[in-house]
Amino acid sequence: LIASNESTIPYGQVAQVNLHKGLMRSTLELVNTGGAQNIKVQNIPNAEAQQAKALIEQKMSGVG
């Protein structure tokens, strides 16, 4: 049985992006300013997680 959960928050409600790196895989945590739960994306290859963090931070700052 495969299950999944999907959550979204606007870039304007992301306070910060935390990257928790493991040996080969990482977890991205999007800290929500809107009072809802933070979003965690787990088991991402380290290089992809770093790229995703940079992209999200770029969108948060309004560049790109």
PyMOL Python script that loads the backbone (N, CA, C, O; Angstrom):
from pymol import cmd

cmd.read_pdbstr("""\
ATOM      1  N   LEU A   1       0.846  -1.186   0.000  1.00  0.00           N
ATOM      2  CA  LEU A   1       0.000   0.000   0.000  1.00  0.00           C
ATOM      3  C   LEU A   1       0.884   1.239   0.000  1.00  0.00           C
ATOM      4  O   LEU A   1       1.775   1.381   0.837  1.00  0.00           O
ATOM      5  N   ILE A   2       0.631   2.121  -0.935  1.00  0.00           N
ATOM      6  CA  ILE A   2       1.392   3.360  -1.044  1.00  0.00           C
ATOM      7  C   ILE A   2       0.467   4.516  -0.705  1.00  0.00           C
ATOM      8  O   ILE A   2      -0.645   4.616  -1.224  1.00  0.00           O
ATOM      9  N   ALA A   3       0.946   5.385   0.172  1.00  0.00           N
ATOM     10  CA  ALA A   3       0.155   6.550   0.569  1.00  0.00           C
ATOM     11  C   ALA A   3       1.006   7.798   0.424  1.00  0.00           C
ATOM     12  O   ALA A   3       2.235   7.736   0.458  1.00  0.00           O
ATOM     13  N   SER A   4       0.341   8.926   0.262  1.00  0.00           N
ATOM     14  CA  SER A   4       1.071  10.189   0.199  1.00  0.00           C
ATOM     15  C   SER A   4       0.195  11.305   0.740  1.00  0.00           C
ATOM     16  O   SER A   4      -1.032  11.212   0.745  1.00  0.00           O
ATOM     17  N   ASN A   5       0.846  12.349   1.190  1.00  0.00           N
ATOM     18  CA  ASN A   5       0.167  13.558   1.640  1.00  0.00           C
ATOM     19  C   ASN A   5       0.698  14.714   0.818  1.00  0.00           C
ATOM     20  O   ASN A   5       1.885  14.760   0.497  1.00  0.00           O
ATOM     21  N   GLU A   6      -0.171  15.641   0.478  1.00  0.00           N
ATOM     22  CA  GLU A   6       0.249  16.813  -0.279  1.00  0.00           C
ATOM     23  C   GLU A   6      -0.209  18.062   0.443  1.00  0.00           C
ATOM     24  O   GLU A   6      -1.383  18.198   0.790  1.00  0.00           O
ATOM     25  N   SER A   7       0.730  18.979   0.669  1.00  0.00           N
ATOM     26  CA  SER A   7       0.429  20.261   1.301  1.00  0.00           C
ATOM     27  C   SER A   7       1.121  21.356   0.518  1.00  0.00           C
ATOM     28  O   SER A   7       2.191  21.141  -0.052  1.00  0.00           O
ATOM     29  N   THR A   8       0.516  22.522   0.490  1.00  0.00           N
ATOM     30  CA  THR A   8       1.138  23.667  -0.171  1.00  0.00           C
ATOM     31  C   THR A   8       1.004  24.901   0.707  1.00  0.00           C
ATOM     32  O   THR A   8       0.042  25.044   1.463  1.00  0.00           O
ATOM     33  N   ILE A   9       1.982  25.786   0.595  1.00  0.00           N
ATOM     34  CA  ILE A   9       1.899  27.099   1.229  1.00  0.00           C
ATOM     35  C   ILE A   9       2.480  28.117   0.247  1.00  0.00           C
ATOM     36  O   ILE A   9       3.407  27.793  -0.496  1.00  0.00           O
ATOM     37  N   PRO A  10       1.954  29.336   0.234  1.00  0.00           N
ATOM     38  CA  PRO A  10       2.496  30.371  -0.651  1.00  0.00           C
ATOM     39  C   PRO A  10       3.917  30.753  -0.222  1.00  0.00           C
ATOM     40  O   PRO A  10       4.260  30.670   0.957  1.00  0.00           O
ATOM     41  N   TYR A  11       4.742  31.172  -1.192  1.00  0.00           N
ATOM     42  CA  TYR A  11       6.108  31.593  -0.870  1.00  0.00           C
ATOM     43  C   TYR A  11       6.111  32.676   0.203  1.00  0.00           C
ATOM     44  O   TYR A  11       7.011  32.716   1.042  1.00  0.00           O
ATOM     45  N   GLY A  12       5.112  33.553   0.180  1.00  0.00           N
ATOM     46  CA  GLY A  12       5.038  34.639   1.150  1.00  0.00           C
ATOM     47  C   GLY A  12       4.833  34.185   2.580  1.00  0.00           C
ATOM     48  O   GLY A  12       5.051  34.958   3.512  1.00  0.00           O
ATOM     49  N   GLN A  13       4.416  32.941   2.766  1.00  0.00           N
ATOM     50  CA  GLN A  13       4.219  32.410   4.114  1.00  0.00           C
ATOM     51  C   GLN A  13       5.353  31.492   4.552  1.00  0.00           C
ATOM     52  O   GLN A  13       5.271  30.870   5.610  1.00  0.00           O
ATOM     53  N   VAL A  14       6.405  31.402   3.754  1.00  0.00           N
ATOM     54  CA  VAL A  14       7.567  30.604   4.139  1.00  0.00           C
ATOM     55  C   VAL A  14       8.539  31.531   4.862  1.00  0.00           C
ATOM     56  O   VAL A  14       9.084  32.457   4.261  1.00  0.00           O
ATOM     57  N   ALA A  15       8.754  31.281   6.149  1.00  0.00           N
ATOM     58  CA  ALA A  15       9.657  32.113   6.946  1.00  0.00           C
ATOM     59  C   ALA A  15      11.110  31.753   6.677  1.00  0.00           C
ATOM     60  O   ALA A  15      11.970  32.630   6.596  1.00  0.00           O
ATOM     61  N   GLN A  16      11.377  30.472   6.542  1.00  0.00           N
ATOM     62  CA  GLN A  16      12.733  30.015   6.273  1.00  0.00           C
ATOM     63  C   GLN A  16      12.700  28.593   5.751  1.00  0.00           C
ATOM     64  O   GLN A  16      11.705  27.880   5.881  1.00  0.00           O
ATOM     65  N   VAL A  17      13.818  28.201   5.156  1.00  0.00           N
ATOM     66  CA  VAL A  17      13.969  26.842   4.638  1.00  0.00           C
ATOM     67  C   VAL A  17      15.145  26.212   5.366  1.00  0.00           C
ATOM     68  O   VAL A  17      16.265  26.718   5.293  1.00  0.00           O
ATOM     69  N   ASN A  18      14.900  25.121   6.064  1.00  0.00           N
ATOM     70  CA  ASN A  18      15.958  24.405   6.767  1.00  0.00           C
ATOM     71  C   ASN A  18      16.333  23.158   5.982  1.00  0.00           C
ATOM     72  O   ASN A  18      15.464  22.442   5.483  1.00  0.00           O
ATOM     73  N   LEU A  19      17.621  22.907   5.878  1.00  0.00           N
ATOM     74  CA  LEU A  19      18.131  21.732   5.187  1.00  0.00           C
ATOM     75  C   LEU A  19      18.833  20.858   6.209  1.00  0.00           C
ATOM     76  O   LEU A  19      19.824  21.271   6.811  1.00  0.00           O
ATOM     77  N   HIS A  20      18.324  19.654   6.407  1.00  0.00           N
ATOM     78  CA  HIS A  20      18.909  18.687   7.333  1.00  0.00           C
ATOM     79  C   HIS A  20      19.569  17.600   6.491  1.00  0.00           C
ATOM     80  O   HIS A  20      18.894  16.734   5.935  1.00  0.00           O
ATOM     81  N   LYS A  21      20.907  17.657   6.402  1.00  0.00           N
ATOM     82  CA  LYS A  21      21.639  16.746   5.524  1.00  0.00           C
ATOM     83  C   LYS A  21      22.075  15.492   6.266  1.00  0.00           C
ATOM     84  O   LYS A  21      22.585  15.542   7.385  1.00  0.00           O
ATOM     85  N   GLY A  22      21.855  14.370   5.600  1.00  0.00           N
ATOM     86  CA  GLY A  22      22.385  13.108   6.060  1.00  0.00           C
ATOM     87  C   GLY A  22      23.586  12.745   5.210  1.00  0.00           C
ATOM     88  O   GLY A  22      24.113  13.587   4.482  1.00  0.00           O
ATOM     89  N   LEU A  23      24.016  11.513   5.296  1.00  0.00           N
ATOM     90  CA  LEU A  23      25.172  11.067   4.536  1.00  0.00           C
ATOM     91  C   LEU A  23      24.914  11.154   3.035  1.00  0.00           C
ATOM     92  O   LEU A  23      25.765  11.627   2.283  1.00  0.00           O
ATOM     93  N   MET A  24      23.733  10.696   2.597  1.00  0.00           N
ATOM     94  CA  MET A  24      23.404  10.716   1.174  1.00  0.00           C
ATOM     95  C   MET A  24      22.066  11.380   0.872  1.00  0.00           C
ATOM     96  O   MET A  24      21.812  11.772  -0.267  1.00  0.00           O
ATOM     97  N   ARG A  25      21.218  11.506   1.873  1.00  0.00           N
ATOM     98  CA  ARG A  25      19.865  12.035   1.681  1.00  0.00           C
ATOM     99  C   ARG A  25      19.610  13.152   2.680  1.00  0.00           C
ATOM    100  O   ARG A  25      20.232  13.219   3.741  1.00  0.00           O
ATOM    101  N   SER A  26      18.681  14.024   2.314  1.00  0.00           N
ATOM    102  CA  SER A  26      18.371  15.193   3.135  1.00  0.00           C
ATOM    103  C   SER A  26      16.877  15.316   3.382  1.00  0.00           C
ATOM    104  O   SER A  26      16.059  14.669   2.729  1.00  0.00           O
ATOM    105  N   THR A  27      16.549  16.165   4.345  1.00  0.00           N
ATOM    106  CA  THR A  27      15.175  16.572   4.608  1.00  0.00           C
ATOM    107  C   THR A  27      15.112  18.086   4.495  1.00  0.00           C
ATOM    108  O   THR A  27      15.918  18.794   5.099  1.00  0.00           O
ATOM    109  N   LEU A  28      14.152  18.581   3.721  1.00  0.00           N
ATOM    110  CA  LEU A  28      13.885  20.015   3.633  1.00  0.00           C
ATOM    111  C   LEU A  28      12.699  20.324   4.535  1.00  0.00           C
ATOM    112  O   LEU A  28      11.685  19.626   4.496  1.00  0.00           O
ATOM    113  N   GLU A  29      12.824  21.355   5.336  1.00  0.00           N
ATOM    114  CA  GLU A  29      11.723  21.789   6.194  1.00  0.00           C
ATOM    115  C   GLU A  29      11.383  23.231   5.846  1.00  0.00           C
ATOM    116  O   GLU A  29      12.231  24.119   5.935  1.00  0.00           O
ATOM    117  N   LEU A  30      10.146  23.453   5.452  1.00  0.00           N
ATOM    118  CA  LEU A  30       9.657  24.800   5.157  1.00  0.00           C
ATOM    119  C   LEU A  30       8.924  25.303   6.391  1.00  0.00           C
ATOM    120  O   LEU A  30       7.887  24.758   6.771  1.00  0.00           O
ATOM    121  N   VAL A  31       9.459  26.336   7.012  1.00  0.00           N
ATOM    122  CA  VAL A  31       8.872  26.893   8.228  1.00  0.00           C
ATOM    123  C   VAL A  31       7.787  27.882   7.821  1.00  0.00           C
ATOM    124  O   VAL A  31       8.047  28.843   7.097  1.00  0.00           O
ATOM    125  N   ASN A  32       6.581  27.638   8.291  1.00  0.00           N
ATOM    126  CA  ASN A  32       5.384  28.370   7.890  1.00  0.00           C
ATOM    127  C   ASN A  32       5.087  29.504   8.864  1.00  0.00           C
ATOM    128  O   ASN A  32       5.030  29.290  10.075  1.00  0.00           O
ATOM    129  N   THR A  33       4.896  30.714   8.331  1.00  0.00           N
ATOM    130  CA  THR A  33       4.523  31.854   9.177  1.00  0.00           C
ATOM    131  C   THR A  33       3.018  31.933   9.397  1.00  0.00           C
ATOM    132  O   THR A  33       2.562  32.708  10.238  1.00  0.00           O
ATOM    133  N   GLY A  34       2.245  31.156   8.666  1.00  0.00           N
ATOM    134  CA  GLY A  34       0.791  31.249   8.706  1.00  0.00           C
ATOM    135  C   GLY A  34       0.124  30.490   9.833  1.00  0.00           C
ATOM    136  O   GLY A  34      -1.105  30.446   9.893  1.00  0.00           O
ATOM    137  N   GLY A  35       0.894  29.891  10.731  1.00  0.00           N
ATOM    138  CA  GLY A  35       0.311  29.195  11.862  1.00  0.00           C
ATOM    139  C   GLY A  35       0.043  27.724  11.630  1.00  0.00           C
ATOM    140  O   GLY A  35      -0.195  26.984  12.585  1.00  0.00           O
ATOM    141  N   ALA A  36       0.077  27.283  10.385  1.00  0.00           N
ATOM    142  CA  ALA A  36      -0.127  25.860  10.100  1.00  0.00           C
ATOM    143  C   ALA A  36       1.180  25.113  10.359  1.00  0.00           C
ATOM    144  O   ALA A  36       2.217  25.715  10.638  1.00  0.00           O
ATOM    145  N   GLN A  37       1.102  23.800  10.260  1.00  0.00           N
ATOM    146  CA  GLN A  37       2.295  22.985  10.470  1.00  0.00           C
ATOM    147  C   GLN A  37       3.352  23.284   9.420  1.00  0.00           C
ATOM    148  O   GLN A  37       3.042  23.646   8.285  1.00  0.00           O
ATOM    149  N   ASN A  38       4.609  23.126   9.825  1.00  0.00           N
ATOM    150  CA  ASN A  38       5.705  23.220   8.872  1.00  0.00           C
ATOM    151  C   ASN A  38       5.622  22.041   7.916  1.00  0.00           C
ATOM    152  O   ASN A  38       5.038  21.006   8.238  1.00  0.00           O
ATOM    153  N   ILE A  39       6.207  22.204   6.748  1.00  0.00           N
ATOM    154  CA  ILE A  39       6.204  21.138   5.746  1.00  0.00           C
ATOM    155  C   ILE A  39       7.590  20.518   5.701  1.00  0.00           C
ATOM    156  O   ILE A  39       8.589  21.229   5.594  1.00  0.00           O
ATOM    157  N   LYS A  40       7.654  19.191   5.784  1.00  0.00           N
ATOM    158  CA  LYS A  40       8.917  18.467   5.678  1.00  0.00           C
ATOM    159  C   LYS A  40       8.868  17.567   4.454  1.00  0.00           C
ATOM    160  O   LYS A  40       7.910  16.824   4.237  1.00  0.00           O
ATOM    161  N   VAL A  41       9.930  17.656   3.661  1.00  0.00           N
ATOM    162  CA  VAL A  41      10.090  16.788   2.495  1.00  0.00           C
ATOM    163  C   VAL A  41      11.314  15.939   2.785  1.00  0.00           C
ATOM    164  O   VAL A  41      12.428  16.453   2.884  1.00  0.00           O
ATOM    165  N   GLN A  42      11.105  14.641   2.922  1.00  0.00           N
ATOM    166  CA  GLN A  42      12.169  13.750   3.367  1.00  0.00           C
ATOM    167  C   GLN A  42      12.709  12.886   2.234  1.00  0.00           C
ATOM    168  O   GLN A  42      12.069  12.683   1.203  1.00  0.00           O
ATOM    169  N   ASN A  43      13.915  12.389   2.477  1.00  0.00           N
ATOM    170  CA  ASN A  43      14.539  11.389   1.609  1.00  0.00           C
ATOM    171  C   ASN A  43      14.873  11.935   0.221  1.00  0.00           C
ATOM    172  O   ASN A  43      14.674  11.251  -0.783  1.00  0.00           O
ATOM    173  N   ILE A  44      15.379  13.162   0.167  1.00  0.00           N
ATOM    174  CA  ILE A  44      15.779  13.797  -1.088  1.00  0.00           C
ATOM    175  C   ILE A  44      17.293  13.635  -1.233  1.00  0.00           C
ATOM    176  O   ILE A  44      18.020  13.861  -0.266  1.00  0.00           O
ATOM    177  N   PRO A  45      17.784  13.252  -2.407  1.00  0.00           N
ATOM    178  CA  PRO A  45      19.241  13.213  -2.596  1.00  0.00           C
ATOM    179  C   PRO A  45      19.847  14.585  -2.240  1.00  0.00           C
ATOM    180  O   PRO A  45      19.271  15.623  -2.563  1.00  0.00           O
ATOM    181  N   ASN A  46      20.999  14.579  -1.582  1.00  0.00           N
ATOM    182  CA  ASN A  46      21.599  15.813  -1.067  1.00  0.00           C
ATOM    183  C   ASN A  46      21.726  16.919  -2.110  1.00  0.00           C
ATOM    184  O   ASN A  46      21.375  18.066  -1.830  1.00  0.00           O
ATOM    185  N   ALA A  47      22.215  16.604  -3.293  1.00  0.00           N
ATOM    186  CA  ALA A  47      22.411  17.635  -4.323  1.00  0.00           C
ATOM    187  C   ALA A  47      21.078  18.258  -4.737  1.00  0.00           C
ATOM    188  O   ALA A  47      20.991  19.472  -4.918  1.00  0.00           O
ATOM    189  N   GLU A  48      20.052  17.440  -4.887  1.00  0.00           N
ATOM    190  CA  GLU A  48      18.732  17.949  -5.267  1.00  0.00           C
ATOM    191  C   GLU A  48      18.124  18.789  -4.151  1.00  0.00           C
ATOM    192  O   GLU A  48      17.463  19.793  -4.416  1.00  0.00           O
ATOM    193  N   ALA A  49      18.344  18.386  -2.913  1.00  0.00           N
ATOM    194  CA  ALA A  49      17.819  19.146  -1.779  1.00  0.00           C
ATOM    195  C   ALA A  49      18.466  20.527  -1.716  1.00  0.00           C
ATOM    196  O   ALA A  49      17.789  21.518  -1.443  1.00  0.00           O
ATOM    197  N   GLN A  50      19.772  20.593  -1.968  1.00  0.00           N
ATOM    198  CA  GLN A  50      20.473  21.879  -1.965  1.00  0.00           C
ATOM    199  C   GLN A  50      19.939  22.784  -3.074  1.00  0.00           C
ATOM    200  O   GLN A  50      19.746  23.981  -2.862  1.00  0.00           O
ATOM    201  N   GLN A  51      19.701  22.216  -4.249  1.00  0.00           N
ATOM    202  CA  GLN A  51      19.145  22.985  -5.367  1.00  0.00           C
ATOM    203  C   GLN A  51      17.737  23.476  -5.045  1.00  0.00           C
ATOM    204  O   GLN A  51      17.396  24.623  -5.334  1.00  0.00           O
ATOM    205  N   ALA A  52      16.922  22.615  -4.450  1.00  0.00           N
ATOM    206  CA  ALA A  52      15.553  22.994  -4.095  1.00  0.00           C
ATOM    207  C   ALA A  52      15.555  24.117  -3.066  1.00  0.00           C
ATOM    208  O   ALA A  52      14.768  25.058  -3.173  1.00  0.00           O
ATOM    209  N   LYS A  53      16.429  24.026  -2.074  1.00  0.00           N
ATOM    210  CA  LYS A  53      16.533  25.071  -1.052  1.00  0.00           C
ATOM    211  C   LYS A  53      16.887  26.408  -1.697  1.00  0.00           C
ATOM    212  O   LYS A  53      16.272  27.429  -1.390  1.00  0.00           O
ATOM    213  N   ALA A  54      17.873  26.405  -2.586  1.00  0.00           N
ATOM    214  CA  ALA A  54      18.289  27.637  -3.257  1.00  0.00           C
ATOM    215  C   ALA A  54      17.155  28.215  -4.099  1.00  0.00           C
ATOM    216  O   ALA A  54      16.947  29.428  -4.105  1.00  0.00           O
ATOM    217  N   LEU A  55      16.426  27.367  -4.803  1.00  0.00           N
ATOM    218  CA  LEU A  55      15.317  27.822  -5.640  1.00  0.00           C
ATOM    219  C   LEU A  55      14.197  28.428  -4.796  1.00  0.00           C
ATOM    220  O   LEU A  55      13.659  29.482  -5.134  1.00  0.00           O
ATOM    221  N   ILE A  56      13.851  27.765  -3.709  1.00  0.00           N
ATOM    222  CA  ILE A  56      12.787  28.275  -2.833  1.00  0.00           C
ATOM    223  C   ILE A  56      13.199  29.619  -2.234  1.00  0.00           C
ATOM    224  O   ILE A  56      12.398  30.552  -2.191  1.00  0.00           O
ATOM    225  N   GLU A  57      14.447  29.719  -1.771  1.00  0.00           N
ATOM    226  CA  GLU A  57      14.913  30.982  -1.198  1.00  0.00           C
ATOM    227  C   GLU A  57      14.932  32.095  -2.243  1.00  0.00           C
ATOM    228  O   GLU A  57      14.652  33.252  -1.929  1.00  0.00           O
ATOM    229  N   GLN A  58      15.260  31.743  -3.480  1.00  0.00           N
ATOM    230  CA  GLN A  58      15.236  32.716  -4.571  1.00  0.00           C
ATOM    231  C   GLN A  58      13.809  33.222  -4.798  1.00  0.00           C
ATOM    232  O   GLN A  58      13.589  34.423  -4.958  1.00  0.00           O
ATOM    233  N   LYS A  59      12.853  32.309  -4.812  1.00  0.00           N
ATOM    234  CA  LYS A  59      11.444  32.689  -4.996  1.00  0.00           C
ATOM    235  C   LYS A  59      10.948  33.526  -3.814  1.00  0.00           C
ATOM    236  O   LYS A  59      10.166  34.460  -3.996  1.00  0.00           O
ATOM    237  N   MET A  60      11.403  33.192  -2.607  1.00  0.00           N
ATOM    238  CA  MET A  60      11.001  33.943  -1.419  1.00  0.00           C
ATOM    239  C   MET A  60      11.474  35.392  -1.488  1.00  0.00           C
ATOM    240  O   MET A  60      10.781  36.299  -1.027  1.00  0.00           O
ATOM    241  N   SER A  61      12.650  35.604  -2.062  1.00  0.00           N
ATOM    242  CA  SER A  61      13.211  36.955  -2.128  1.00  0.00           C
ATOM    243  C   SER A  61      12.678  37.745  -3.317  1.00  0.00           C
ATOM    244  O   SER A  61      12.983  38.927  -3.471  1.00  0.00           O
ATOM    245  N   GLY A  62      11.877  37.084  -4.162  1.00  0.00           N
ATOM    246  CA  GLY A  62      11.283  37.761  -5.304  1.00  0.00           C
ATOM    247  C   GLY A  62      12.183  37.846  -6.518  1.00  0.00           C
ATOM    248  O   GLY A  62      11.855  38.536  -7.483  1.00  0.00           O
ATOM    249  N   VAL A  63      13.313  37.155  -6.489  1.00  0.00           N
ATOM    250  CA  VAL A  63      14.238  37.137  -7.621  1.00  0.00           C
ATOM    251  C   VAL A  63      13.953  35.902  -8.444  1.00  0.00           C
ATOM    252  O   VAL A  63      13.886  34.798  -7.904  1.00  0.00           O
ATOM    253  N   GLY A  64      13.785  36.070  -9.740  1.00  0.00           N
ATOM    254  CA  GLY A  64      13.567  34.912 -10.618  1.00  0.00           C
ATOM    255  C   GLY A  64      12.171  34.592 -10.714  1.00  0.00           C
ATOM    256  O   GLY A  64      11.801  33.646 -11.410  1.00  0.00           O
TER     257      GLY A  64
END
""", "prot")
cmd.dss("prot")
cmd.show_as("cartoon", "prot")
cmd.util.cbc("prot")
cmd.orient("prot")
